[in-house]
Amino acid sequence: METDQKAITAFLETVHPYDTLPRDELADVARSFRRMEFRPEALIYVYQTPLGGLYLVKQGAVEITDGNGGLVSLLGPRNSFGERGLMRDGLAATQAKATEQTICLVLPTPTFKRLIETYPAFERFFNRKRGEKVSTEIATQKVADLIARKPLSCGPETSVVAAAKMMRDAHVSSLGVVAEAERLLGIVTQRDLSNKVLAGELPGSTSVAAVMTADPVSLPPDALGSDILNIMLERRIGHLPITEEGRFVGMITQTDLTRFQAVSSAVLIRDVVSAETVADLALVTGRIPQLLVQLVGGHHAHDVITRMITDIADAVTRRLLVMAERELGPPPVPYLWLACGSQGRQEQTGVSDQDNCLIVEDAATAEDMAYFRALAKIVSDGLNACGYVYCPGDMMATAERWCQPARVWRDYFTGWIAKPSPEAQMLASVMFDLRPIGGGGIAMFEALQAETLDLTAKNSIFVAHMIANSLKHTPPLGLLRGFATIRSGEHRNHIDMKMNGVVPVADLARIYALQGRLGAVNTRARLKAAEEAGVISPSGARDLIEAYDLIAAMRLDNQVTLIKSGRKPDNFLAPSDLSDFERSHLRDAFVVVRTMQSAVGHNKAVVS
């Protein structure tokens, strides 16, 4: 027996993270393992059954399949399995079968959990979730955390004199004007009292309703500080009400913002707003790679980073629309410029092409459409000059197909849903990620989105086709505990962190949104909304979000590495550049994505 324990100890010394344990602890752990032998084709454990502990292959080979029988991986000596179930609810998240004569060492669950709690190396190795990143910069703060005090408000019938006294006594410069249930009607500021009441020689009995700014732009509490900065800079306002489902919950002012340090993204937005030429805009966007380096270096969450990068693209687009209207004159009818793809999902990184379209009011004439085609060309050319290169697939507003009245767009979506051909599936996948950027016809999009989601939910055949289309992008998993890398060309021995990394998750999230009639467009927001709507289970959502977070973060890390080395950022990562630890966790994340794809492919949407 002593000889066996020495052999196990010697074996563990060659396996990470056991090789990090103090010698006495390693000896104790070696004694706690039990040895199990399995014949070829013998089941080690079955999906959703209680696990006896953490399995470690000492000799032989083990086949891991998901709950639908899909092959996940083949494991050999020094590979562990079963940790996902142990870290969650103690039930097997996969099925394991020996494919040849196999010896496994089984670490009891209590010992495994004690090691996780005691040794950081164990916790880091077996826990895929990256730690929470905390920032004190305003751009990455939630709006709810920036509200300095409880909101101060008055009714619309309040006199301007009474309102002025309220502001004086509370030492504030604005009030929310609310109706019943604190529903926000408008805001009144000291400047309103000065410019409209005093300068206009209005009587003190004048109601605030007569001088307030009605239906002001507002933000929800879960918006980011960068949203505040962008809106204040673009609209040149100093007061921004915060509302939750129409209810007035707070006010953010420029004075509040002086308590925080503004980050570079706000400076870029400011420079975009003041740019007078396309060349000026290109100088601003040329600083985005350095901003990406700073944001990743500051350990911000990937979804915050991509949101801030996308905000700059949005601002550039709106500035180009202003420039186009100055050149062409005011638009003849209302229109809406929308982004799709990564900009639509607010997930842009250091490398992005442009995907956009135009929806025009149905009253537009042929002459009006000529105006919008000219506007689209000015904006698209400007975006290209700013580094947002033309879409290779011509998914741009410059294409006549994607610059159409609202009725044509309704026909597009109705046709794609009714007859889901391969082209329809591809186009629908792109266009279901639409997000309004500029123009005044938001109501056209809201009606189109509501109608489309309703039609989609009622058409199971279309959803089935969309599911099949979403499974075309698969994680780059090799069978022998490795990665399926690109075999030839410029990116040989690399993996595509976009098409085989984040896109499979984005495709899954889009399917969940269609199944649940969810209006969210951002991938992470869709996953959270799908969990809340019961489209996917809490455990499935948690696993997929954690996997997505790791994949997306490693994609950004790789882009920053390229930028620092003087190269242009791209989406191709060499697994050989990663540590064993990073490779292990990245592969685990890909396994989760493949498992969720398998569940969706079998007409399921949960991993329990």
ZIVENHU-V759435 format. One record per residue. N is the residue number from 0. RES is the residue in one small letter. SS is DSSP state (alpha for helix, beta for strand, coil for the rest). Layout:
# ZIVENHU-V759435
n = {N | N}
res = {RES | RES}
ss = {SS | SS}
This chain:
# ZIVENHU-V759435
n = {0 | 1 | 2 | 3 | 4 | 5 | 6 | 7 | 8 | 9 | 10 | 11 | 12 | 13 | 14 | 15 | 16 | 17 | 18 | 19 | 20 | 21 | 22 | 23 | 24 | 25 | 26 | 27 | 28 | 29 | 30 | 31 | 32 | 33 | 34 | 35 | 36 | 37 | 38 | 39 | 40 | 41 | 42 | 43 | 44 | 45 | 46 | 47 | 48 | 49 | 50 | 51 | 52 | 53 | 54 | 55 | 56 | 57 | 58 | 59 | 60 | 61 | 62 | 63 | 64 | 65 | 66 | 67 | 68 | 69 | 70 | 71 | 72 | 73 | 74 | 75 | 76 | 77 | 78 | 79 | 80 | 81 | 82 | 83 | 84 | 85 | 86 | 87 | 88 | 89 | 90 | 91 | 92 | 93 | 94 | 95 | 96 | 97 | 98 | 99 | 100 | 101 | 102 | 103 | 104 | 105 | 106 | 107 | 108 | 109 | 110 | 111 | 112 | 113 | 114 | 115 | 116 | 117 | 118 | 119 | 120 | 121 | 122 | 123 | 124 | 125 | 126 | 127 | 128 | 129 | 130 | 131 | 132 | 133 | 134 | 135 | 136 | 137 | 138 | 139 | 140 | 141 | 142 | 143 | 144 | 145 | 146 | 147 | 148 | 149 | 150 | 151 | 152 | 153 | 154 | 155 | 156 | 157 | 158 | 159 | 160 | 161 | 162 | 163 | 164 | 165 | 166 | 167 | 168 | 169 | 170 | 171 | 172 | 173 | 174 | 175 | 176 | 177 | 178 | 179 | 180 | 181 | 182 | 183 | 184 | 185 | 186 | 187 | 188 | 189 | 190 | 191 | 192 | 193 | 194 | 195 | 196 | 197 | 198 | 199 | 200 | 201 | 202 | 203 | 204 | 205 | 206 | 207 | 208 | 209 | 210 | 211 | 212 | 213 | 214 | 215 | 216 | 217 | 218 | 219 | 220 | 221 | 222 | 223 | 224 | 225 | 226 | 227 | 228 | 229 | 230 | 231 | 232 | 233 | 234 | 235 | 236 | 237 | 238 | 239 | 240 | 241 | 242 | 243 | 244 | 245 | 246 | 247 | 248 | 249 | 250 | 251 | 252 | 253 | 254 | 255 | 256 | 257 | 258 | 259 | 260 | 261 | 262 | 263 | 264 | 265 | 266 | 267 | 268 | 269 | 270 | 271 | 272 | 273 | 274 | 275 | 276 | 277 | 278 | 279 | 280 | 281 | 282 | 283 | 284 | 285 | 286 | 287 | 288 | 289 | 290 | 291 | 292 | 293 | 294 | 295 | 296 | 297 | 298 | 299 | 300 | 301 | 302 | 303 | 304 | 305 | 306 | 307 | 308 | 309 | 310 | 311 | 312 | 313 | 314 | 315 | 316 | 317 | 318 | 319 | 320 | 321 | 322 | 323 | 324 | 325 | 326 | 327 | 328 | 329 | 330 | 331 | 332 | 333 | 334 | 335 | 336 | 337 | 338 | 339 | 340 | 341 | 342 | 343 | 344 | 345 | 346 | 347 | 348 | 349 | 350 | 351 | 352 | 353 | 354 | 355 | 356 | 357 | 358 | 359 | 360 | 361 | 362 | 363 | 364 | 365 | 366 | 367 | 368 | 369 | 370 | 371 | 372 | 373 | 374 | 375 | 376 | 377 | 378 | 379 | 380 | 381 | 382 | 383 | 384 | 385 | 386 | 387 | 388 | 389 | 390 | 391 | 392 | 393 | 394 | 395 | 396 | 397 | 398 | 399 | 400 | 401 | 402 | 403 | 404 | 405 | 406 | 407 | 408 | 409 | 410 | 411 | 412 | 413 | 414 | 415 | 416 | 417 | 418 | 419 | 420 | 421 | 422 | 423 | 424 | 425 | 426 | 427 | 428 | 429 | 430 | 431 | 432 | 433 | 434 | 435 | 436 | 437 | 438 | 439 | 440 | 441 | 442 | 443 | 444 | 445 | 446 | 447 | 448 | 449 | 450 | 451 | 452 | 453 | 454 | 455 | 456 | 457 | 458 | 459 | 460 | 461 | 462 | 463 | 464 | 465 | 466 | 467 | 468 | 469 | 470 | 471 | 472 | 473 | 474 | 475 | 476 | 477 | 478 | 479 | 480 | 481 | 482 | 483 | 484 | 485 | 486 | 487 | 488 | 489 | 490 | 491 | 492 | 493 | 494 | 495 | 496 | 497 | 498 | 499 | 500 | 501 | 502 | 503 | 504 | 505 | 506 | 507 | 508 | 509 | 510 | 511 | 512 | 513 | 514 | 515 | 516 | 517 | 518 | 519 | 520 | 521 | 522 | 523 | 524 | 525 | 526 | 527 | 528 | 529 | 530 | 531 | 532 | 533 | 534 | 535 | 536 | 537 | 538 | 539 | 540 | 541 | 542 | 543 | 544 | 545 | 546 | 547 | 548 | 549 | 550 | 551 | 552 | 553 | 554 | 555 | 556 | 557 | 558 | 559 | 560 | 561 | 562 | 563 | 564 | 565 | 566 | 567 | 568 | 569 | 570 | 571 | 572 | 573 | 574 | 575 | 576 | 577 | 578 | 579 | 580 | 581 | 582 | 583 | 584 | 585 | 586 | 587 | 588 | 589 | 590 | 591 | 592 | 593 | 594 | 595 | 596 | 597 | 598 | 599 | 600 | 601 | 602 | 603 | 604 | 605 | 606 | 607}
res = {m | e | t | d | q | k | a | i | t | a | f | l | e | t | v | h | p | y | d | t | l | p | r | d | e | l | a | d | v | a | r | s | f | r | r | m | e | f | r | p | e | a | l | i | y | v | y | q | t | p | l | g | g | l | y | l | v | k | q | g | a | v | e | i | t | d | g | n | g | g | l | v | s | l | l | g | p | r | n | s | f | g | e | r | g | l | m | r | d | g | l | a | a | t | q | a | k | a | t | e | q | t | i | c | l | v | l | p | t | p | t | f | k | r | l | i | e | t | y | p | a | f | e | r | f | f | n | r | k | r | g | e | k | v | s | t | e | i | a | t | q | k | v | a | d | l | i | a | r | k | p | l | s | c | g | p | e | t | s | v | v | a | a | a | k | m | m | r | d | a | h | v | s | s | l | g | v | v | a | e | a | e | r | l | l | g | i | v | t | q | r | d | l | s | n | k | v | l | a | g | e | l | p | g | s | t | s | v | a | a | v | m | t | a | d | p | v | s | l | p | p | d | a | l | g | s | d | i | l | n | i | m | l | e | r | r | i | g | h | l | p | i | t | e | e | g | r | f | v | g | m | i | t | q | t | d | l | t | r | f | q | a | v | s | s | a | v | l | i | r | d | v | v | s | a | e | t | v | a | d | l | a | l | v | t | g | r | i | p | q | l | l | v | q | l | v | g | g | h | h | a | h | d | v | i | t | r | m | i | t | d | i | a | d | a | v | t | r | r | l | l | v | m | a | e | r | e | l | g | p | p | p | v | p | y | l | w | l | a | c | g | s | q | g | r | q | e | q | t | g | v | s | d | q | d | n | c | l | i | v | e | d | a | a | t | a | e | d | m | a | y | f | r | a | l | a | k | i | v | s | d | g | l | n | a | c | g | y | v | y | c | p | g | d | m | m | a | t | a | e | r | w | c | q | p | a | r | v | w | r | d | y | f | t | g | w | i | a | k | p | s | p | e | a | q | m | l | a | s | v | m | f | d | l | r | p | i | g | g | g | g | i | a | m | f | e | a | l | q | a | e | t | l | d | l | t | a | k | n | s | i | f | v | a | h | m | i | a | n | s | l | k | h | t | p | p | l | g | l | l | r | g | f | a | t | i | r | s | g | e | h | r | n | h | i | d | m | k | m | n | g | v | v | p | v | a | d | l | a | r | i | y | a | l | q | g | r | l | g | a | v | n | t | r | a | r | l | k | a | a | e | e | a | g | v | i | s | p | s | g | a | r | d | l | i | e | a | y | d | l | i | a | a | m | r | l | d | n | q | v | t | l | i | k | s | g | r | k | p | d | n | f | l | a | p | s | d | l | s | d | f | e | r | s | h | l | r | d | a | f | v | v | v | r | t | m | q | s | a | v | g | h | n | k | a | v | v | s}
ss = {coil | alpha | alpha | alpha | alpha | alpha | alpha | alpha | alpha | alpha | alpha | alpha | coil | coil | coil | coil | coil | alpha | alpha | alpha | coil | coil | alpha | alpha | alpha | alpha | alpha | alpha | alpha | alpha | alpha | alpha | coil | beta | beta | beta | beta | beta | coil | coil | coil | coil | beta | beta | beta | coil | coil | coil | coil | beta | coil | coil | beta | beta | beta | beta | beta | beta | beta | coil | coil | beta | beta | beta | beta | coil | coil | coil | coil | coil | beta | beta | beta | beta | beta | coil | coil | coil | coil | beta | beta | coil | alpha | alpha | alpha | alpha | alpha | alpha | coil | coil | beta | coil | coil | coil | beta | beta | beta | beta | coil | coil | coil | beta | beta | beta | beta | beta | beta | beta | alpha | alpha | alpha | alpha | alpha | alpha | alpha | alpha | alpha | alpha | coil | alpha | alpha | alpha | alpha | alpha | alpha | alpha | coil | coil | coil | coil | coil | coil | coil | coil | coil | coil | coil | alpha | alpha | alpha | coil | beta | alpha | alpha | alpha | alpha | coil | coil | coil | coil | coil | coil | beta | beta | beta | coil | coil | coil | beta | alpha | alpha | alpha | alpha | alpha | alpha | alpha | alpha | alpha | alpha | alpha | coil | coil | coil | beta | beta | beta | beta | beta | coil | alpha | alpha | alpha | beta | beta | beta | beta | beta | beta | beta | alpha | alpha | alpha | alpha | alpha | alpha | alpha | alpha | alpha | coil | coil | coil | coil | coil | coil | coil | coil | beta | alpha | alpha | alpha | coil | coil | beta | beta | coil | coil | coil | beta | beta | coil | coil | coil | coil | beta | alpha | alpha | alpha | alpha | alpha | alpha | alpha | alpha | alpha | alpha | alpha | coil | coil | coil | beta | beta | beta | beta | beta | beta | coil | coil | beta | beta | beta | beta | beta | beta | beta | alpha | alpha | alpha | alpha | coil | coil | coil | coil | coil | coil | alpha | alpha | alpha | alpha | alpha | alpha | alpha | alpha | alpha | alpha | alpha | coil | coil | coil | alpha | alpha | alpha | alpha | alpha | alpha | alpha | alpha | coil | coil | alpha | alpha | alpha | alpha | alpha | alpha | alpha | alpha | alpha | alpha | coil | coil | coil | coil | alpha | alpha | alpha | alpha | alpha | alpha | alpha | alpha | alpha | alpha | alpha | alpha | alpha | alpha | alpha | alpha | alpha | alpha | alpha | alpha | alpha | alpha | alpha | alpha | alpha | alpha | alpha | coil | coil | coil | coil | coil | coil | beta | beta | beta | beta | beta | coil | alpha | alpha | alpha | alpha | coil | coil | coil | coil | coil | coil | coil | coil | beta | coil | coil | beta | beta | beta | beta | beta | coil | coil | coil | coil | coil | alpha | alpha | alpha | alpha | alpha | alpha | alpha | alpha | alpha | alpha | alpha | alpha | alpha | alpha | alpha | alpha | alpha | alpha | alpha | alpha | coil | coil | coil | beta | coil | coil | coil | coil | coil | coil | coil | coil | coil | coil | alpha | alpha | alpha | beta | beta | beta | alpha | alpha | alpha | alpha | alpha | alpha | alpha | alpha | alpha | alpha | alpha | alpha | alpha | coil | coil | coil | alpha | alpha | alpha | alpha | alpha | alpha | alpha | alpha | alpha | alpha | coil | coil | coil | beta | beta | beta | beta | beta | coil | coil | alpha | alpha | alpha | alpha | alpha | alpha | alpha | alpha | alpha | alpha | alpha | alpha | alpha | alpha | alpha | alpha | alpha | coil | alpha | alpha | alpha | alpha | alpha | alpha | alpha | alpha | alpha | alpha | alpha | coil | coil | coil | coil | coil | coil | beta | coil | coil | coil | coil | coil | beta | coil | coil | coil | coil | coil | coil | coil | coil | coil | coil | coil | beta | beta | coil | alpha | alpha | alpha | alpha | alpha | alpha | alpha | alpha | alpha | alpha | alpha | alpha | alpha | alpha | alpha | alpha | alpha | alpha | alpha | coil | coil | coil | coil | coil | coil | alpha | alpha | alpha | alpha | alpha | alpha | alpha | alpha | alpha | alpha | coil | coil | coil | coil | coil | alpha | alpha | alpha | alpha | alpha | alpha | alpha | alpha | alpha | alpha | alpha | alpha | alpha | alpha | alpha | alpha | alpha | alpha | alpha | alpha | alpha | alpha | alpha | alpha | alpha | alpha | alpha | coil | coil | coil | coil | coil | coil | coil | beta | beta | coil | alpha | alpha | alpha | coil | coil | alpha | alpha | alpha | alpha | alpha | alpha | alpha | alpha | alpha | alpha | alpha | alpha | alpha | alpha | alpha | alpha | alpha | alpha | alpha | alpha | alpha | alpha | coil | coil | coil | coil | coil | coil | coil}
